[in-house]
Amino acid sequence: MERRKYRFKDIVWKDFSLLAILIASMIVFSLLGIVIGFLYIDNLSEKIALKISVIAQLLAYLVTACSFYFLHMNDFKYHLRKNINFVKNHYLFLIIVTVTMMVCSTIYNTIMQYLPDGIGFSETQNELELMGLFDKPAFLPVTFLLIVIGAPLVEEICFRHLLIGELGKKFNFIAMGIVSTILFSLMHVVGAESPFEIGSYLILAIAMVYVYLKSGRKLIASVSLHMLNNLISFIFTIITLYT
């Protein structure tokens, strides 16, 4: 099969407006949350502030996802149908990659627990911060929407679709896959206490980049894997905390 040679004009530059939309939405909803918190909530605690920021983040994700739809509304149904057909025909492949990824993560995280203090860890700092979203049962639907739906969708649009699917047209898909893996992992270890925390996210990122490239750069492949991983983690956390 002959490889297609891409040019800069083949990159769908309008999709990069999603980054500006995401950042602007985060700023607007965060400021709105701060104002509401100070005006209407007495004794604004750190836990309440966290939940306000989560709602702001979820709303920003919603705006970004809707913007992605409107940017592609003319051919959205066509591409959605192709993506859904891929999942139907290759669901076993996605399950195998998911299981392999989770086994590798479990082995890696188990090894990390036996390392000396300062470099070893049982939970990443990112995971510990997310635990604060599970303390109130009434807030769990919002937590679910953020962790299982919103975050995977928007993160895959940014790290897989934009970096690999679009910029990869000129800078090589595999090369941008490596860039995507590194940037995705680094984003999740801001504030990490151990340098080895990045390993947990490298495993996840490598799996998602792999299925994205293997699927012919179909976004639903990496989104499905990301959502499935987060869903399993969500359920496991619920069982651990409430049983």
C-alpha positions in Angstrom: 0.0 0.0 0.0 1.4 3.4 -1.0 1.9 5.8 1.8 0.1 9.1 1.5 2.4 12.2 1.5 0.9 14.9 3.7 1.4 18.6 3.4 0.9 21.4 6.0 -2.4 22.3 4.4 -3.7 18.7 5.1 -3.5 19.4 8.9 -7.0 20.4 10.2 -5.8 23.6 11.8 -9.2 24.6 13.0 -9.1 21.7 15.5 -6.3 23.4 17.4 -8.8 26.1 18.4 -10.0 23.5 20.9 -6.9 24.2 23.0 -7.8 27.9 23.3 -11.5 27.0 23.9 -10.4 24.5 26.7 -8.1 27.0 28.4 -10.6 29.9 28.1 -13.4 27.7 29.5 -11.3 26.6 32.4 -10.5 30.2 33.3 -14.0 31.4 33.0 -15.7 28.6 34.9 -12.9 28.6 37.6 -13.4 32.3 38.1 -17.1 31.8 38.2 -16.7 29.1 40.8 -14.4 31.3 43.0 -17.0 34.1 42.9 -19.9 31.7 43.8 -17.8 30.1 46.5 -17.0 33.4 48.2 -20.5 34.9 47.8 -22.7 31.9 48.7 -20.7 29.4 50.7 -19.9 30.1 54.3 -16.7 28.5 55.7 -15.3 27.5 52.3 -13.2 24.5 53.0 -10.5 22.9 50.9 -12.7 19.9 50.1 -15.6 22.2 48.9 -13.1 24.3 46.9 -11.9 21.0 45.2 -15.4 20.1 44.3 -16.1 23.5 42.8 -12.9 23.2 40.7 -14.0 19.8 39.5 -17.4 21.1 38.4 -15.6 24.0 36.6 -13.3 21.5 34.9 -16.2 19.3 33.9 -18.1 22.2 32.4 -14.9 23.2 30.5 -14.6 19.7 29.1 -18.3 19.8 28.1 -17.7 23.0 26.2 -14.6 21.6 24.5 -16.4 18.3 23.5 -19.4 20.3 22.1 -17.0 22.5 20.2 -15.3 19.5 18.7 -18.7 18.3 17.5 -19.6 21.7 15.9 -16.2 21.8 14.1 -17.0 18.5 12.5 -20.8 18.5 12.4 -20.9 18.1 8.6 -19.2 14.7 8.6 -19.5 13.8 12.3 -22.0 11.0 11.8 -20.0 9.4 9.0 -16.8 9.3 11.1 -18.7 8.3 14.2 -20.2 5.3 12.3 -16.7 4.3 11.1 -15.4 4.5 14.6 -18.2 2.5 16.2 -17.8 -0.2 13.5 -14.2 -0.5 14.4 -15.0 -1.1 18.1 -17.6 -3.7 17.1 -15.2 -5.5 14.9 -12.1 -5.2 17.2 -13.5 -5.2 20.7 -11.5 -8.3 21.6 -8.3 -6.5 20.5 -9.2 -3.5 22.8 -9.9 -5.8 25.7 -6.6 -7.7 25.3 -4.7 -4.4 25.2 -6.6 -3.2 28.3 -5.9 -6.4 30.3 -2.2 -6.3 29.3 -1.9 -2.7 30.3 -3.5 -3.3 33.6 -1.4 -6.3 34.4 1.8 -4.3 33.5 0.5 -1.4 35.7 -0.2 -3.8 38.6 3.3 -5.3 38.4 5.0 -2.0 38.1 3.0 -0.4 41.0 3.7 -3.5 43.2 7.4 -3.2 42.6 7.3 0.5 43.5 5.8 -0.3 46.9 9.0 -2.1 47.9 11.4 0.7 46.9 13.0 2.8 49.7 11.1 5.9 51.0 11.5 8.9 48.8 11.4 7.0 45.6 8.9 4.3 46.2 5.1 4.8 46.4 1.8 3.0 46.8 -0.4 5.6 45.2 0.7 8.4 42.8 0.0 12.0 44.0 -2.5 12.4 41.2 -4.4 9.4 42.4 -4.3 10.7 46.0 -5.7 14.0 44.9 -8.6 12.2 43.0 -9.5 10.3 46.2 -10.9 13.6 47.6 -13.7 13.3 45.0 -15.0 10.0 46.5 -15.7 11.2 50.1 -19.3 12.2 49.4 -21.7 9.7 47.8 -23.9 12.5 46.5 -20.9 13.9 44.5 -20.1 10.5 42.9 -22.1 11.2 39.7 -20.0 14.3 39.1 -16.9 12.4 39.8 -18.0 9.6 37.4 -18.7 12.1 34.6 -15.3 13.8 35.1 -13.1 10.7 35.5 -14.8 8.2 33.2 -16.4 10.4 30.5 -15.0 14.0 30.3 -11.3 13.6 31.0 -10.7 10.6 28.7 -12.6 12.2 25.8 -10.9 15.6 26.0 -7.4 14.2 26.8 -7.6 11.9 23.8 -8.7 14.8 21.6 -5.7 16.8 22.7 -3.0 14.1 23.1 -4.0 11.7 20.4 -6.1 13.5 17.8 -4.2 16.8 17.7 -0.7 15.7 18.5 -0.6 12.4 16.5 -3.6 12.5 14.1 -2.9 16.1 12.9 0.7 17.1 13.6 1.8 13.6 12.8 0.8 14.3 9.2 4.0 16.4 8.8 6.2 15.3 11.7 5.7 11.5 11.5 2.9 9.7 13.3 5.3 7.5 15.4 7.5 10.4 16.4 4.4 12.4 17.5 3.2 9.3 19.3 6.3 9.4 21.4 5.8 13.1 22.0 2.2 12.4 23.0 3.2 9.6 25.4 5.8 11.8 27.1 3.6 14.9 27.4 0.5 12.9 28.6 2.7 11.2 31.3 4.3 14.5 32.4 0.9 16.2 32.8 -0.2 13.5 35.3 2.9 13.8 37.5 2.9 17.5 38.3 3.6 17.6 42.0 4.8 14.0 42.1 7.0 13.0 45.1 8.7 10.1 43.4 10.3 10.3 39.9 9.1 6.8 39.3 5.4 7.9 39.4 5.7 8.7 35.7 6.1 5.0 35.0 2.4 4.3 35.8 1.3 6.9 33.3 3.8 5.9 30.6 2.3 2.4 30.6 -1.2 3.9 30.1 0.0 6.3 27.5 1.9 3.7 25.5 -1.2 1.5 25.4 -3.4 4.3 24.2 -1.0 5.5 21.5 -0.6 1.9 20.3 -4.3 1.3 19.9 -4.7 4.7 18.3 -2.0 4.0 15.7 -3.0 0.4 15.2 -6.6 1.4 14.5 -5.6 3.7 11.7 -5.8 6.8 14.0 -9.4 6.3 15.0 -10.1 8.4 18.1 -12.7 6.0 19.5 -10.0 3.3 19.9 -7.9 5.3 22.4 -11.0 6.9 24.0 -12.6 3.5 24.6 -9.4 2.2 26.2 -9.0 5.3 28.3 -12.6 5.2 29.5 -12.5 1.5 30.2 -9.3 1.9 32.3 -10.9 4.8 34.2 -14.2 3.0 34.7 -12.4 0.0 36.2 -10.4 2.3 38.5 -13.6 4.1 39.5 -15.4 0.9 40.3 -12.4 -0.5 42.3 -12.2 2.8 44.3 -15.9 2.7 45.1 -15.7 -1.0 46.3 -12.6 -0.2 48.4 -14.1 2.8 50.1 -17.7 1.8 50.6 -17.6 -1.9 51.4 
